[in-house]
Amino acid sequence: MSSVGVWLSGGNPVTAGVEREQQARIDELGYASAWMGETVGGRDAFARSAVFLGATGRITVGSGIANVWSRPAVTAQAAARTVAEAHPGRFMLGLGIGHSFPAASLGQSFANPLRGMRDYRLRTALHGQDELLSPRRELDAQPATARSSVGQIPGGGTDGVPGRTFGHDAGRQLDAGADQVLISPTAADLPGAVDQLARLAPALPGVAA
């Protein structure tokens, strides 16, 4: 199975029908996982994950991240349980505190983000004590800084070298011990992003074109 996944932004202004079509394409291409960002006031990370999971049959879907400023911890827990129970073994929860400006817009303090994240994480009660989430594989809660490597596809490399061969780079990162390498398309819309992923798939370890 491939260890190469996809990271999609929190925007992608397309209809739900188009999103389902493109999500099915990502699944068919053979990518191992798809992670979706979330902006405060944008598309809900849990609802979007549920749409993605419902449109596909194999791929693992993760929130990367579900922003803590978007909802109370108890709401995040309830939403995560709902999605995880509907799609056992295919949902990964990534929580994150994001940036300072959403906190400021909501009148919240960003003075100690690490402490804030820890407090929120504790309030979600995702510590194996909830019998409805046993066995744990129904909900795999991971910190937002899980051992993954995120890179831009050719034309916008994070190493500052335009047009690099990311397929080779992905292999090196996996050989170096990364659990999963995430590809971040640079296209302005979701169909264009998936077109990029399709062109890149043959060069990536374990991804079927």
Long-range contacts (C-beta under 8 A, 24 or more apart in sequence): 1-32, 1-206, 2-30, 2-31, 2-32, 2-204, 2-205, 2-206, 2-207, 2-208, 3-32, 3-174, 3-178, 3-179, 3-180, 3-181, 3-205, 3-206, 4-31, 4-32, 4-170, 4-174, 4-180, 4-181, 4-182, 4-183, 4-204, 4-205, 4-206, 4-207, 5-31, 5-32, 5-33, 5-34, 5-35, 5-60, 5-148, 5-180, 5-181, 5-182, 5-183, 6-31, 6-33, 6-34, 6-35, 6-182, 6-183, 6-184, 6-185, 6-197, 7-34, 7-35, 7-36, 7-37, 7-64, 7-150, 7-182, 7-183, 7-184, 8-34, 8-35, 8-36, 8-37, 8-184, 8-185, 8-190, 8-193, 9-36, 9-37, 10-36, 10-37, 10-38, 10-39, 10-42, 10-43, 10-45, 11-39, 11-42, 11-43, 12-43, 12-189, 12-190, 12-193, 13-189, 14-189, 14-190, 14-191, 16-51, 18-190, 18-191, 19-48, 19-51, 19-52, 19-55, 19-190, 20-51, 20-54, 20-55, 21-55, 22-190, 22-191, 22-193, 22-194, 23-51, 23-52, 23-55, 23-56, 24-55, 24-56, 25-194, 25-198, 26-56, 26-59, 26-194, 26-197, 27-55, 27-56, 27-57, 27-58, 27-59, 29-194, 29-197, 29-198, 29-201, 29-207, 29-208, 29-209, 30-201, 30-206, 30-207, 30-208, 30-209, 31-59, 31-183, 31-197, 31-201, 31-207, 32-59, 32-60, 32-180, 32-206, 33-59, 33-60, 33-61, 33-62, 33-92, 33-180, 33-182, 34-59, 34-60, 34-61, 34-62, 35-61, 35-62, 35-63, 35-64, 35-92, 35-94, 35-182, 36-61, 36-62, 36-63, 36-64, 37-64, 37-65, 38-63, 38-65, 38-66, 38-67, 38-70, 39-67, 39-102, 40-67, 40-69, 40-70, 40-98, 40-102, 40-105, 40-106, 41-70, 44-70, 45-70, 46-76, 46-79, 46-80, 46-82, 46-83, 49-83, 49-91, 50-82, 50-83, 50-86, 50-87, 53-83, 53-86, 53-87, 53-90, 53-91, 59-90, 60-90, 60-91, 60-92, 61-87, 61-90, 61-91, 61-92, 62-91, 62-92, 62-93, 62-94, 62-142, 63-92, 63-93, 63-94, 63-95, 64-94, 64-96, 64-144, 64-182, 65-94, 65-95, 65-96, 65-98, 65-144, 66-93, 66-94, 66-95, 66-96, 67-96, 67-97, 67-98, 67-102, 68-95, 68-96, 68-97, 68-98, 68-116, 68-117, 68-120, 69-97, 69-98, 69-102, 69-103, 69-106, 69-108, 72-123, 73-120, 73-121, 73-123, 73-124, 74-123, 74-124, 76-124, 77-124, 77-125, 77-126, 80-124, 80-126, 80-139, 80-141, 81-130, 81-132, 81-133, 81-139, 84-133, 84-138, 84-139, 85-132, 85-138, 88-137, 88-138, 89-137, 89-138, 91-139, 91-140, 92-140, 92-142, 93-126, 93-139, 93-140, 93-141, 93-142, 94-142, 94-143, 94-144, 94-146, 95-120, 95-121, 95-124, 95-141, 95-143, 95-144, 96-144, 146-179, 147-177, 147-178, 147-179, 147-180, 148-178, 148-179, 148-180, 148-181, 148-182, 149-173, 149-178, 149-180, 149-181, 149-182, 150-181, 150-182, 150-184, 151-181, 151-182, 151-183, 151-184, 152-184, 152-186, 153-183, 153-184, 153-185, 153-186, 153-196, 153-197, 153-200, 154-200, 155-186, 156-186, 165-203, 166-200, 166-203, 166-204, 167-200, 167-202, 167-203, 167-204, 167-205, 168-203, 170-204, 170-205, 171-205, 174-205
